[in-house]
Amino acid sequence: MAELPQRQTDIGPPHYEKFLPPVIKKNYGQWSYHEVLSHGHMVHTAKSGDKIWTVRVASPRLLSTTTIYEMCDVADKYCGGHLRFTTRNNVEFLVSDEKNVTPLMEDLKKRGFLLGGIGDGISNIVHTQGWVHCHSAATDASGLVKAMMDEFADYFTKTSLPARVRIAVACCVNMCGAVHCSDIALVGVHKTPPRINAETLKNQCEIPSTISSCPTTAISPDPKTKSVKIKLEKCMYCGNCYSVCPSMPIADPVNDGIAIVVGGKVSNLRSNPKFSKLAIPWIPNNPPRWPEVVAAVKTIIDTYKAGAKKHERVGEWVERIGWEKFFALTGFEFKAQHIDNFTFARETFRTTSSFKW
Amino acid sequence: MGKKYATPLLDELKKGAFPSFVTEIEKAAEKTEYARDLLGLLEQSYREKLTHWKHGGIVGVRGYGGGVIGRYSDLPDKYPGVAHFHTVRVNQPSGFYYTTAALREVMGIWDKYGSGLTNMHGSTGDMVLLGTNTESLEAIFAELSSRGWDLGGSGSAMRTPSCCLGKSRCEWACIDTMALTNEITQHFQDEMHRPAFPYKFKFKVAGCAVDCIASIARADMSIIGTWKGDIGIKQDEVANYSKTMDIQKEIIDMCPTGCMTYTGGKLSIDNSNCNRCMHCIAQMTKALSPGPERGATILLGSKAPIVTGALMSWVIVPFIKLEPPYEEFFELVGKIWEWWDEHGKNRERIGELIERMGFPTFLKGVELTPHPAMIKSPRRDPFFFWDEEDIQR
């Protein structure tokens, strides 16, 4: 191997200023307003009168270098070599010359990029690694995202909803990403306790940290096997023990599945940020296209679209009509699993006789 | 190079309108054995409904305790290309802006040593280079760092801070999110690269209450821009909006505090009752703007549900000016980390520690003054503690 260049440590990331388009550098902190021109592009106007057009396209987040080079080719041609990514993993091409906007959009379409994701629709789905790269995944994430976004592509490219609908996918309850405060989120869940491999556990795992990893104190030492045992009725299948101890695998192809939670948001617009709450506790894992999951999400979106007022997010709509009404309108079965019996349970019980039939 | 394995299930996911991750892996498989074997392994997962990745082993680069996530397949003999499939977290520039030259440079390095697959970007914000072997790590790091790139955080350390694009393109940004994020990252390089905390600690910086970076849900410290003073109103622009919008219905009636009126074509705001939710500004951005005194609210504690339930960050500093050199801010972070270091258990997030020890105990420990903005309501039980100086002896 050729000699390597001299490494440096603790230099931190490159300074962002090096990467800003000139019009952004010039008008930094001096923007006046923006206008959404379509689901795929918008324009920001600075106090100086300068403008910058943004053209947004979808991304599966998992990108090959080949595709990134192609994005670079496009940005070189129309954007002076500037592009950025959004917090929801879309790609934005930044144009300072208006005459480049239409040719850029045409070129992107011709190359097969999907323009959209701006405004009151469904933007890119934030998601985790799933079977592509994670040891604790109860389902795949990229496949669920692809199956859903194919179904809801029109809400990305052209059709508006009452407000933004932020969807997220977490392949297990570790929930890398802001899944627990999304309008609609899918979460990979287990239904069966971990299996203990006593033979490997004694060498592979630290017993005190394995015991303390359990939120329900279901795990205790098993001196006979120099391993641990699980009080099965206490286990809630969170998989945290497996995170610290590989000898307690919890994945179960038959019983692992998807839970759907709804009504969360992170913005403070109108109402306070909200957690997402359980709509469906379990749907079977059915790759490659998870039709039951896609159908359930479609039911939520259709019901929301029909019932919400303009600007109302999913959670705001549900809180206005009431959760009892949400279950009635969606037809989702209400089960014992919907009733909280964990940390925050008492705050969720209805302490009034007012509710809707 | 053609395909190594038949992948009928994954092939289904190449169809449809949305860009396909399978197509991306196939593009990389034109170049690397990693990606070719990833297709085989992933097809098997789709067939069996089971992941084929093992726990990460301890791998990394010399002098760092994080930034690389070890990943091994449990079928190394069947798919040798992904026997090792480690992740390299490259610290992204604030705001996720790139020049094509910079991106091409990183991708060139990755094509030389890795799978040709990336995540743009990971949940925490890093540019994620997905899949390489242990032997290549030092070379990748030398190539990256000699060109001005560094690794992000992992493990029980400060994680790579990230932010919305703030003042670079948004008229609502009340603080310079990109400058602050860069400053935090540079200030705490040691805390990021050499894990020494009880558990992870994440910073996310949002320019306003719209919170496009989701800081309130997924940062141990959430910094959210806001203002004091009156919302700016341009009545002529309000008049323009009235031609396309029902201002009474969409703005006045949806204001959560009822502090706005619209009579005789004139919009008025009782700013003393405004809670700065941003709805009116977001809907009428040409007419309304955040008030003149800009700063941020600092909130602490959010995390995902593991272990005892998800938390959202709560207010610990109602208002702070955040301007260079950010002395007051860094002093506060230092006190919080010291208190966490002293009291936190292994794998206990700061939010969980505050729940265990009590919010008043935390405030005292880090010398913050209690303020009604910190709570939704005062306590409803009569079980409260007093200090020795409150008691007559």
Chai-1 contact restraints between the chains, C-beta under 6 A:
chainA,res_idxA,chainB,res_idxB,connection_type,confidence,min_distance_angstrom,max_distance_angstrom,comment,restraint_id
A,L4,B,A139,contact,1.0,0.0,6.0,A-B,restraint_1
A,L4,B,A142,contact,1.0,0.0,6.0,A-B,restraint_2
A,P5,B,A142,contact,1.0,0.0,6.0,A-B,restraint_3
A,P5,B,S146,contact,1.0,0.0,6.0,A-B,restraint_4
A,Q6,B,S146,contact,1.0,0.0,6.0,A-B,restraint_5
A,R7,B,F141,contact,1.0,0.0,6.0,A-B,restraint_6
A,R7,B,A142,contact,1.0,0.0,6.0,A-B,restraint_7
A,R7,B,S145,contact,1.0,0.0,6.0,A-B,restraint_8
A,Q8,B,S145,contact,1.0,0.0,6.0,A-B,restraint_9
A,T9,B,G63,contact,1.0,0.0,6.0,A-B,restraint_10
A,D10,B,Q189,contact,1.0,0.0,6.0,A-B,restraint_11
A,I11,B,D150,contact,1.0,0.0,6.0,A-B,restraint_12
A,G12,B,D150,contact,1.0,0.0,6.0,A-B,restraint_13
A,G12,B,T185,contact,1.0,0.0,6.0,A-B,restraint_14
A,G12,B,Q186,contact,1.0,0.0,6.0,A-B,restraint_15
A,G12,B,Q189,contact,1.0,0.0,6.0,A-B,restraint_16
A,P13,B,N91,contact,1.0,0.0,6.0,A-B,restraint_17
A,P13,B,P93,contact,1.0,0.0,6.0,A-B,restraint_18
A,P14,B,P93,contact,1.0,0.0,6.0,A-B,restraint_19
A,P14,B,G148,contact,1.0,0.0,6.0,A-B,restraint_20
A,Y16,B,P93,contact,1.0,0.0,6.0,A-B,restraint_21
A,Y16,B,S94,contact,1.0,0.0,6.0,A-B,restraint_22
A,Y16,B,G95,contact,1.0,0.0,6.0,A-B,restraint_23
A,Y16,B,Y97,contact,1.0,0.0,6.0,A-B,restraint_24
A,Y16,B,M178,contact,1.0,0.0,6.0,A-B,restraint_25
A,F19,B,P93,contact,1.0,0.0,6.0,A-B,restraint_26
A,F19,B,Y97,contact,1.0,0.0,6.0,A-B,restraint_27
A,F19,B,Y98,contact,1.0,0.0,6.0,A-B,restraint_28
A,F19,B,T99,contact,1.0,0.0,6.0,A-B,restraint_29
A,L20,B,Y97,contact,1.0,0.0,6.0,A-B,restraint_30
A,I24,B,S168,contact,1.0,0.0,6.0,A-B,restraint_31
A,Y28,B,K167,contact,1.0,0.0,6.0,A-B,restraint_32
A,Y28,B,S168,contact,1.0,0.0,6.0,A-B,restraint_33
A,G29,B,K167,contact,1.0,0.0,6.0,A-B,restraint_34
A,W31,B,E171,contact,1.0,0.0,6.0,A-B,restraint_35
A,S32,B,E171,contact,1.0,0.0,6.0,A-B,restraint_36
A,Y33,B,E171,contact,1.0,0.0,6.0,A-B,restraint_37
A,Y33,B,T285,contact,1.0,0.0,6.0,A-B,restraint_38
A,Y33,B,K286,contact,1.0,0.0,6.0,A-B,restraint_39
A,H44,B,R169,contact,1.0,0.0,6.0,A-B,restraint_40
A,A58,B,P19,contact,1.0,0.0,6.0,A-B,restraint_41
A,P60,B,P19,contact,1.0,0.0,6.0,A-B,restraint_42
A,P60,B,F21,contact,1.0,0.0,6.0,A-B,restraint_43
A,R61,B,N119,contact,1.0,0.0,6.0,A-B,restraint_44
A,L62,B,F21,contact,1.0,0.0,6.0,A-B,restraint_45
A,L62,B,E24,contact,1.0,0.0,6.0,A-B,restraint_46
A,L63,B,E24,contact,1.0,0.0,6.0,A-B,restraint_47
A,L63,B,T118,contact,1.0,0.0,6.0,A-B,restraint_48
A,L63,B,M120,contact,1.0,0.0,6.0,A-B,restraint_49
A,S64,B,E24,contact,1.0,0.0,6.0,A-B,restraint_50
A,S64,B,K27,contact,1.0,0.0,6.0,A-B,restraint_51
A,S64,B,A28,contact,1.0,0.0,6.0,A-B,restraint_52
A,S64,B,G116,contact,1.0,0.0,6.0,A-B,restraint_53
A,S64,B,L117,contact,1.0,0.0,6.0,A-B,restraint_54
A,T65,B,M107,contact,1.0,0.0,6.0,A-B,restraint_55
A,T65,B,W110,contact,1.0,0.0,6.0,A-B,restraint_56
A,T65,B,D111,contact,1.0,0.0,6.0,A-B,restraint_57
A,T65,B,G116,contact,1.0,0.0,6.0,A-B,restraint_58
A,T66,B,K27,contact,1.0,0.0,6.0,A-B,restraint_59
A,I68,B,M107,contact,1.0,0.0,6.0,A-B,restraint_60
A,C72,B,T100,contact,1.0,0.0,6.0,A-B,restraint_61
A,C72,B,L103,contact,1.0,0.0,6.0,A-B,restraint_62
A,C72,B,R104,contact,1.0,0.0,6.0,A-B,restraint_63
A,A75,B,T100,contact,1.0,0.0,6.0,A-B,restraint_64
A,D76,B,T100,contact,1.0,0.0,6.0,A-B,restraint_65
A,G81,B,T99,contact,1.0,0.0,6.0,A-B,restraint_66
A,G81,B,T100,contact,1.0,0.0,6.0,A-B,restraint_67
A,R84,B,F96,contact,1.0,0.0,6.0,A-B,restraint_68
A,R84,B,Y97,contact,1.0,0.0,6.0,A-B,restraint_69
A,F85,B,F96,contact,1.0,0.0,6.0,A-B,restraint_70
A,F85,B,M120,contact,1.0,0.0,6.0,A-B,restraint_71
A,T87,B,C212,contact,1.0,0.0,6.0,A-B,restraint_72
A,T87,B,I213,contact,1.0,0.0,6.0,A-B,restraint_73
A,W131,B,L42,contact,1.0,0.0,6.0,A-B,restraint_74
A,W131,B,S45,contact,1.0,0.0,6.0,A-B,restraint_75
A,W131,B,T51,contact,1.0,0.0,6.0,A-B,restraint_76
A,C134,B,W53,contact,1.0,0.0,6.0,A-B,restraint_77
A,H135,B,W53,contact,1.0,0.0,6.0,A-B,restraint_78
A,H135,B,K54,contact,1.0,0.0,6.0,A-B,restraint_79
A,H135,B,H55,contact,1.0,0.0,6.0,A-B,restraint_80
A,A137,B,T51,contact,1.0,0.0,6.0,A-B,restraint_81
A,S142,B,F21,contact,1.0,0.0,6.0,A-B,restraint_82
A,G143,B,L13,contact,1.0,0.0,6.0,A-B,restraint_83
A,K146,B,L13,contact,1.0,0.0,6.0,A-B,restraint_84
A,K146,B,F18,contact,1.0,0.0,6.0,A-B,restraint_85
A,K146,B,S20,contact,1.0,0.0,6.0,A-B,restraint_86
A,M149,B,F18,contact,1.0,0.0,6.0,A-B,restraint_87
A,D150,B,G16,contact,1.0,0.0,6.0,A-B,restraint_88
A,D150,B,A17,contact,1.0,0.0,6.0,A-B,restraint_89
A,D150,B,F18,contact,1.0,0.0,6.0,A-B,restraint_90
A,A153,B,A17,contact,1.0,0.0,6.0,A-B,restraint_91
A,A153,B,F18,contact,1.0,0.0,6.0,A-B,restraint_92
A,V173,B,P305,contact,1.0,0.0,6.0,A-B,restraint_93
A,N174,B,I306,contact,1.0,0.0,6.0,A-B,restraint_94
A,M175,B,A304,contact,1.0,0.0,6.0,A-B,restraint_95
A,C176,B,S123,contact,1.0,0.0,6.0,A-B,restraint_96
A,G177,B,S123,contact,1.0,0.0,6.0,A-B,restraint_97
A,A178,B,A214,contact,1.0,0.0,6.0,A-B,restraint_98
A,A178,B,A217,contact,1.0,0.0,6.0,A-B,restraint_99
A,A178,B,R218,contact,1.0,0.0,6.0,A-B,restraint_100
A,H180,B,A310,contact,1.0,0.0,6.0,A-B,restraint_101
A,C181,B,A217,contact,1.0,0.0,6.0,A-B,restraint_102
A,P215,B,V307,contact,1.0,0.0,6.0,A-B,restraint_103
A,P215,B,T308,contact,1.0,0.0,6.0,A-B,restraint_104
A,N240,B,I306,contact,1.0,0.0,6.0,A-B,restraint_105
A,N240,B,V307,contact,1.0,0.0,6.0,A-B,restraint_106
A,P246,B,H55,contact,1.0,0.0,6.0,A-B,restraint_107
A,A251,B,L50,contact,1.0,0.0,6.0,A-B,restraint_108
A,P253,B,E48,contact,1.0,0.0,6.0,A-B,restraint_109
A,P253,B,K49,contact,1.0,0.0,6.0,A-B,restraint_110
A,P253,B,L50,contact,1.0,0.0,6.0,A-B,restraint_111
A,V266,B,D211,contact,1.0,0.0,6.0,A-B,restraint_112
A,V266,B,A214,contact,1.0,0.0,6.0,A-B,restraint_113
A,V266,B,I216,contact,1.0,0.0,6.0,A-B,restraint_114
A,V266,B,A217,contact,1.0,0.0,6.0,A-B,restraint_115
A,S267,B,V210,contact,1.0,0.0,6.0,A-B,restraint_116
A,S267,B,D211,contact,1.0,0.0,6.0,A-B,restraint_117
A,N268,B,A209,contact,1.0,0.0,6.0,A-B,restraint_118
A,N268,B,C277,contact,1.0,0.0,6.0,A-B,restraint_119
A,L269,B,C277,contact,1.0,0.0,6.0,A-B,restraint_120
A,L269,B,M278,contact,1.0,0.0,6.0,A-B,restraint_121
A,L269,B,H279,contact,1.0,0.0,6.0,A-B,restraint_122
A,R270,B,M254,contact,1.0,0.0,6.0,A-B,restraint_123
A,R270,B,P256,contact,1.0,0.0,6.0,A-B,restraint_124
A,R270,B,C277,contact,1.0,0.0,6.0,A-B,restraint_125
A,R270,B,H279,contact,1.0,0.0,6.0,A-B,restraint_126
A,P273,B,I216,contact,1.0,0.0,6.0,A-B,restraint_127
A,P273,B,M312,contact,1.0,0.0,6.0,A-B,restraint_128
A,N285,B,K49,contact,1.0,0.0,6.0,A-B,restraint_129
A,P287,B,Y46,contact,1.0,0.0,6.0,A-B,restraint_130
A,P288,B,L9,contact,1.0,0.0,6.0,A-B,restraint_131
A,P288,B,E12,contact,1.0,0.0,6.0,A-B,restraint_132
A,P288,B,L13,contact,1.0,0.0,6.0,A-B,restraint_133
A,P288,B,Y46,contact,1.0,0.0,6.0,A-B,restraint_134
A,T343,B,T308,contact,1.0,0.0,6.0,A-B,restraint_135
A,T343,B,G309,contact,1.0,0.0,6.0,A-B,restraint_136
A,F344,B,G309,contact,1.0,0.0,6.0,A-B,restraint_137
